[in-house]
């Protein structure tokens, strides 16, 4: 099963990270395979920076695609070099969400 988590509110970081971690554990226990993506846009992009302090390395190491919206980065003056290692920049977060949903991904928004 493929799933995309959507995070756009900074206050939801702990919930989103917990949701992804819980999903990965449950999927592994069920033997479920599929793609998992965390799409970050809006003001939540600040947490994806090296200075933002959100622990994204474990998700990247687990094979989760962590995608960051270039439009949100631009509006918050964040460069790709400022992002944590292993993250993917997408042109528009809303388009990424639409693409994934069109491809049959389940959509989860904490």
N, C-alpha and C positions, 0 to 999 in steps of 0.2 A: 504494500500500500504506500502510495506517495502522499506526502503531506507538506503543506507550507504554513508556517507560523508567521503572523504579521505583528510587528511591534512598531508603534509610532508614538507612544507616550512614555516619557522617561520614568514615570512612577511605576510602570508595569514591568520594568526590567526583572525584578526578582520573580514575579509570577511567570513571565515568559521563559526565563531560564529554567525554572522548576518544571514548567509544562514540557519543554523539550527534553529535559533529562528524564522525566517520568515516562514520556512517550518512548524514548529510546530503550529504557529498561523493560517496559511492557512489551514492546515489539520484539526485543531479544528473547524474552521469556516465552513468547508465542511462536518464535521462529519466523516472524514476519520480516520480509525484506522489502525494501523500497527506498526511494529517495526522500530525504528530509531536508528542508530548507527553512532558514530563518531569514525573513525579509525585514530589514530595518529601514524606516523612512521617518520623515518629520523630525521633531526635536530629539527623538530617541537616538539619532545618529551620533550625538555627542558621546554616548556610552560606548560606541564602537571604536573610538580613538584609543591610542596608546595611553593618553592621559585620562581617558574616561573611566578606566578602572573596572569595566564589566568583564568577567572571566569567560572569554570566548574561545580561548585555546583548547579547553577540553572538548567543546563541541566540534571544532575544526578537526581535532585529532580523532573524534568518533565518526568522521565522515559527513558531518552536517555541512551543507553549503550555507555559509553566512553571507547574505547579499545585502549590500548597502546602496541606497538610492543616490545617484549622482546629483540629482536636483536638490535633494535635502542637504547633501554635502556642500553644494555651491551656496545655498542660502545660509548655511552656518559657517561658511569660509573654512571648510575642512578639505585638505588635500589627501590624495591617495596615500602619500607617504606618512600621513598622520594616523592612518588606520592600523589596527592591530594586524599582525601577520596572518596570512591565509584567508583573508576576506575577499569577496568578489564585489566589484562595483558594477551596478546595472544602471542603464541610462535613466530609467524612470521606474520607481517602485510600484506605482499603480499599474504600469504596463506589465511588469514582472508578475504581479499578482494575477492579472487577467490571463497571461500566458499559461501560468501554472494551473489555474482553475480550468481553463479551456482544455488543458492536457489531462484533466481528471484528478488533479491533486485535491485532497481534502484541505479545507481552509480553516485555520484555527486562529482566533484573535483573543488573546488573554485580556 
